[in-house]
Amino acid sequence: MHHANFGDGRLDVCIYKCGTRLHLLKHSAMTVLKQHAYSGDVIYRQGKSISVTSDSTDIKTEIDGDPGPPLPVHIKVIPQAVKVMVPEGAKPAGIRTRFIRALG
């Protein structure tokens, strides 16, 4: 997410609402173009404590590309849980940068 800042102490959560593979493909394209946060069927939030719930029992979750737990999901930021050294002014690599790096 282009709004993400790994130094602000907040968790960035992006929820894509979709029911078909074609809709998921649309979300993927919008993500590559960094336009997904502006789509009406995407929920983007930041916070130090996030809860995701649904009345539906057929919701699949994913966390950073891996299958996630069933809902409800409660996530909390643990300040300074991991110490990382990064260059001053560094930003997280976007999906386009990661894709280009993966292609070599």
Residue pairs with C-beta under 8 A, 6 or more apart in sequence:
1 12
1 14
1 36
1 37
1 44
2 34
2 37
2 94
3 12
3 37
3 44
3 46
4 12
4 92
5 91
6 84
6 86
6 92
9 48
9 77
9 79
10 46
10 47
10 48
10 77
11 46
11 47
11 48
11 50
11 75
11 77
12 44
12 45
12 46
13 43
13 44
13 45
13 46
13 47
13 50
13 52
13 75
14 36
14 37
14 42
14 43
14 44
15 42
15 43
15 44
15 52
16 24
16 27
16 36
16 41
16 42
17 41
17 42
17 43
18 24
18 26
18 27
18 41
23 41
27 36
27 39
27 41
27 42
30 36
30 39
30 42
31 95
32 95
32 96
32 99
34 94
34 96
36 42
36 44
37 44
48 76
48 77
49 74
49 75
49 76
49 77
50 73
50 74
50 75
50 76
51 72
51 73
51 74
51 75
52 61
52 71
52 72
52 73
52 75
53 71
53 72
53 73
54 71
54 72
59 70
59 71
60 67
60 68
61 67
61 68
61 69
61 70
61 71
61 73
62 68
93 101
